[in-house]
Amino acid sequence: MKNKFILLSLVLTCGLMAFTQINLSGKWIGHLIRPHSTDSATFVYNLTQTNNTLTGAVVGPDGGSVDIDSGKVAGNNFSFIITENYGQAKITGTYYTDSLSSNVALPNGHKLHLKMLRSK
């Protein structure tokens, strides 16, 4: 009986989460460990979500801000593009309850991974 209750609770919770719209609006902070170094670089996503559209900016370790383009949210996944002097970088990721898992595809073929935490 106890196992059935736990299973039913789990199924109901997952079902409710599937119909709940996520909201990525806010400030997200992540640290990227630089290759061959113990230094890290801090990145900030300042995001605004309106329905399934994502706008905002990415702030790099130098403090410079770059607007995001083509921002989209689909379920727990998001994507957007930033354009720098070196070209376009595509950012894709997944929203989790307490963090964002963010993958960055740079124009030179390198790929980076950032875990972003919501700033308070």
Long-range contacts (C-beta under 8 A, 24 or more apart in sequence): 22-49, 22-73, 22-75, 22-76, 22-95, 23-49, 24-49, 24-54, 24-73, 24-78, 24-95, 24-100, 25-49, 26-118, 26-119, 27-118, 27-119, 28-100, 28-116, 28-117, 28-118, 28-119, 29-116, 29-117, 29-119, 30-100, 30-102, 30-114, 30-115, 30-116, 30-117, 31-114, 32-112, 32-114, 43-114, 43-116, 44-119, 45-100, 45-102, 45-116, 47-71, 49-73, 54-78, 54-80, 58-82, 58-91
